[in-house]
Amino acid sequence: MFNWGKMDKEYEKFIVHQRGDNYSLIHIEIKDSEEFYKSLFECFFTEDKLIKYAENKFNLKFYPNKINFTTLYKHLKIYIDDFNRDEYTVDEIQEEMIKILNEEYTIEDKNGKLKVRIDKIGKIGEYIFSCILNEYFQFNCILPKVHLQTSYNMSIYGIDTLFYSEDKEMLLFGESKVTKKLENGISLINISLEDYESRIKQEYELILSNRLYKDKLNKFNDKYGDVVDIALNIEEFIEKAQVKNIGIPIFIAHGKQTDIEEIIKKLNTIKRKNMFRIKHYILCNIVTNC
């Protein structure tokens, strides 16, 4: 059993509440709703945090020079350029998904297509999620997924975050959602978790075992690089590397619900199942505008 953090612990400008004895349910509460965006940017969008994420080196300090300012400018473009619209055929979307999309987005129905506005908020969610995993939980980022984009208008495909816990010897495959309603975030998480084992398999084959990325995978490569070279798939990797634990951190940024116990009750509806015949843990991180 892991102790992820202490109950009611302060983190930056937030209060972190922990409940439960088998897994942790983290609620990060912003105290003053009128200062929400100011607090958010002061906490996460400092030069130090941005340069650490952009370079994937969490021991960096920002120094004001031409190279660092250029790096930040290029990285910030990922979050602030024009939105795109993805089209989905109605028949291909589950009824529950259509309900959620109607509640969360402005949808145009034309010629049997749903046009959904995809803002940069998902990428911002992944960035904030990564900051929390690294700074609060002291996990090591393997590779920021936003770095794998080939277009500014791409969403983050596959697993949202890849982390490694050195002291717990745990691989973490994170899932991030940003929704107006907590219930919608949980529903989207449950949909994602339905095929999560196959998604982790793909993430291993396309990213973690890709030799083109080997020198960029930091602690993961230091620990498992030699095993990856001789493992044909993730099942063989798990066996040869003697992986005992897989973590599935979950991040849901949602609206103004503030009742801690009610939030935790709802989080308990997140479905859990063992993957790859080994023990896995689910950690929920919740950011709310209070």
C-alpha positions in Angstrom: 0.0 0.0 0.0 1.4 3.4 -1.0 1.1 6.6 0.9 0.8 9.3 -1.8 0.5 12.3 0.4 -0.8 13.6 3.7 -4.4 14.6 4.3 -5.1 18.4 3.9 -1.6 19.3 2.8 -0.7 22.6 1.3 0.7 22.7 -2.2 1.6 26.1 -3.8 -1.7 28.0 -3.5 -3.8 24.9 -3.1 -5.1 22.7 -0.3 -4.7 18.9 -1.1 -7.3 16.6 0.6 -6.6 12.9 0.7 -9.2 10.2 1.5 -9.1 6.4 1.3 -6.7 3.7 2.4 -6.1 1.7 -0.8 -5.6 4.6 -3.2 -5.6 8.4 -2.9 -8.3 10.8 -4.0 -6.7 14.2 -4.4 -8.8 17.4 -4.5 -6.9 20.6 -5.2 -9.0 23.5 -4.2 -8.6 27.1 -5.2 -9.8 29.2 -2.3 -10.9 32.4 -4.1 -12.9 31.9 -7.3 -12.4 35.6 -8.3 -8.6 35.0 -8.4 -8.9 31.7 -10.2 -7.0 32.5 -13.4 -4.5 34.7 -11.7 -3.7 32.0 -9.1 -3.6 29.4 -11.9 -1.0 31.3 -13.9 1.0 32.3 -10.9 1.2 28.7 -9.8 1.8 26.8 -13.0 2.9 29.3 -15.8 6.1 30.7 -14.3 9.2 30.8 -16.4 10.8 28.1 -14.2 8.0 25.6 -14.7 7.6 26.2 -18.4 11.3 25.8 -19.2 11.5 22.6 -17.1 8.6 21.2 -19.0 9.8 22.4 -22.4 13.2 20.8 -21.8 11.9 17.9 -19.8 14.5 18.6 -17.1 13.0 19.3 -13.8 16.1 20.5 -12.1 16.4 23.6 -14.4 16.1 27.2 -13.4 15.0 29.8 -15.9 17.8 32.3 -16.9 16.8 35.3 -19.0 18.7 34.9 -22.2 17.8 34.8 -25.9 17.8 31.0 -26.1 15.5 30.5 -23.1 13.0 33.2 -24.2 12.9 31.7 -27.7 12.3 28.3 -26.2 9.4 29.6 -24.1 7.9 31.4 -27.1 8.0 28.3 -29.3 6.5 26.2 -26.5 3.7 28.7 -25.6 2.5 28.7 -29.3 1.2 25.2 -28.6 -1.4 26.5 -26.3 -2.5 29.8 -27.8 -2.8 29.4 -31.6 -6.2 29.1 -33.4 -8.5 26.2 -32.5 -9.4 23.4 -34.9 -12.5 21.5 -35.5 -12.6 17.7 -35.6 -15.4 16.0 -37.4 -17.1 12.7 -36.2 -19.7 10.6 -37.9 -22.8 10.4 -35.6 -23.1 6.7 -36.0 -19.5 6.2 -34.8 -20.1 8.0 -31.4 -21.7 6.3 -28.4 -25.0 7.9 -27.2 -23.4 8.7 -23.9 -20.5 10.5 -25.7 -23.0 12.6 -27.7 -24.8 13.7 -24.5 -21.4 14.7 -22.9 -20.3 16.6 -26.1 -23.6 18.5 -26.1 -23.1 19.6 -22.5 -19.5 20.5 -22.8 -19.1 22.0 -26.3 -20.9 23.9 -29.0 -21.8 21.4 -31.6 -22.8 21.9 -35.2 -24.8 19.1 -36.8 -24.5 19.2 -40.6 -24.9 16.4 -43.2 -24.7 13.7 -40.5 -21.5 15.1 -39.0 -20.8 16.5 -35.5 -18.3 19.3 -35.6 -16.7 19.8 -32.2 -14.6 22.7 -31.2 -11.3 21.4 -29.8 -9.6 24.2 -27.8 -6.1 24.1 -26.4 -7.5 23.4 -22.9 -6.7 19.7 -23.2 -3.0 20.5 -23.7 -3.1 22.9 -20.8 -4.6 20.2 -18.7 -1.9 17.8 -19.6 0.7 20.4 -18.7 -0.8 21.2 -15.3 -1.2 17.4 -14.7 2.5 16.9 -15.4 3.5 19.7 -13.0 1.4 18.1 -10.2 2.8 14.6 -10.8 6.4 15.9 -10.8 6.3 18.5 -8.1 3.7 17.2 -5.6 4.2 13.5 -6.1 7.9 13.6 -7.1 7.4 11.4 -10.1 9.8 11.6 -13.1 8.4 12.6 -16.5 9.5 10.0 -19.1 8.6 12.1 -22.1 6.1 15.1 -22.3 3.5 13.9 -24.8 3.0 17.4 -26.3 6.5 17.1 -27.7 5.3 14.4 -30.1 3.0 16.7 -32.0 3.6 17.3 -35.7 0.9 20.0 -35.9 -0.2 22.8 -33.6 -3.8 21.7 -34.0 -3.1 18.1 -33.0 -4.7 16.8 -29.8 -2.6 14.7 -27.5 -3.1 11.1 -28.8 -2.6 7.9 -26.9 -1.8 8.0 -23.2 -1.8 11.6 -21.9 1.2 11.4 -19.5 4.2 9.0 -19.1 5.9 9.0 -15.7 8.1 6.8 -13.6 8.3 6.6 -9.9 11.9 5.7 -9.0 11.4 5.0 -5.3 8.2 2.9 -5.9 9.6 1.3 -9.1 6.2 2.1 -10.8 5.4 3.0 -14.3 2.6 5.5 -14.6 0.3 5.9 -17.6 -1.9 9.0 -17.0 -5.2 10.1 -18.3 -6.4 13.7 -18.3 -9.8 15.3 -18.8 -11.0 18.9 -18.6 -14.8 19.2 -18.3 -17.4 21.6 -17.0 -19.0 18.9 -14.9 -17.2 16.3 -12.8 -19.7 13.7 -13.8 -18.8 14.2 -17.5 -15.1 13.9 -16.7 -15.7 10.6 -14.8 -17.8 9.3 -17.7 -15.1 10.1 -20.2 -12.5 8.5 -17.9 -14.5 5.3 -17.7 -14.8 5.2 -21.5 -11.1 5.7 -21.8 -10.4 2.9 -19.3 -12.4 0.4 -21.2 -9.6 -0.3 -23.6 -6.7 1.1 -21.5 -4.7 -2.1 -21.5 -4.5 -2.1 -25.3 -3.7 1.6 -25.3 -0.8 1.0 -22.9 0.4 -1.8 -25.2 0.5 0.7 -28.1 2.2 3.3 -26.0 5.0 0.9 -25.1 5.4 -0.2 -28.8 5.3 3.3 -30.3 7.1 5.3 -27.6 8.8 3.4 -24.8 10.4 0.8 -27.1 11.1 3.1 -30.0 14.9 3.4 -30.3 14.5 6.9 -31.9 13.3 8.1 -28.5 15.6 6.0 -26.3 18.0 8.8 -25.4 15.1 11.1 -24.5 13.4 8.8 -22.0 15.4 9.8 -18.9 14.9 7.7 -15.8 13.0 5.0 -17.8 15.9 4.4 -20.1 18.4 4.4 -17.2 16.3 1.8 -15.4 14.9 -0.3 -18.2 16.8 0.5 -21.4 18.7 -2.8 -21.6 15.5 -4.8 -21.0 13.5 -2.9 -23.7 16.2 -3.8 -26.2 15.4 -7.5 -25.9 11.7 -7.5 -25.2 9.3 -8.1 -28.1 6.3 -6.6 -26.4 5.1 -5.1 -23.1 4.1 -8.5 -21.7 7.7 -9.7 -22.2 9.1 -6.4 -20.9 7.0 -6.7 -17.7 8.3 -10.2 -17.1 11.9 -9.5 -17.8 12.0 -6.2 -16.0 10.0 -7.7 -13.1 7.5 -4.8 -13.1 5.2 -5.2 -10.1 3.1 -2.1 -10.2 1.5 0.1 -12.9 0.0 3.4 -11.8 -2.9 5.0 -13.6 -3.0 8.6 -12.4 -6.2 10.4 -13.4 -6.6 14.2 -13.7 -10.0 15.8 -14.0 -10.3 19.5 -14.1 -13.9 20.5 -13.6 -16.2 23.2 -12.4 -17.5 24.7 -9.2 -18.4 21.6 -7.2 -16.7 22.0 -3.8 -18.1 19.3 -1.4 -15.0 17.2 -0.8 -16.8 14.1 0.4 -19.3 14.3 -2.5 -16.5 14.6 -5.0 -14.7 11.6 -3.5 -17.9 9.6 -3.5 -18.3 10.3 -7.2 -14.7 9.4 -7.9 -15.3 6.0 -6.4 -17.4 5.3 -9.5 -14.3 5.2 -11.6 -14.0 1.7 -12.8 -10.9 -0.3 -11.8 -9.5 -3.6 -13.1 -6.2 -5.4 -13.1 -4.1 -5.1 -16.2 -1.4 -7.4 -17.5 -2.2 -9.7 -14.5 -0.3 -7.5 -12.1 -1.4 -5.0 -9.4 -2.2 -1.5 -10.6 -3.2 1.6 -8.7 -5.4 4.5 -9.6 -4.6 8.0 -8.3 -7.1 10.8 -8.8 -6.0 14.4 -9.0 -8.8 16.9 -9.1 -8.5 20.6 -9.8 -11.6 22.6 -9.1 -12.6 26.3 -9.4 -14.0 27.0 -6.0 
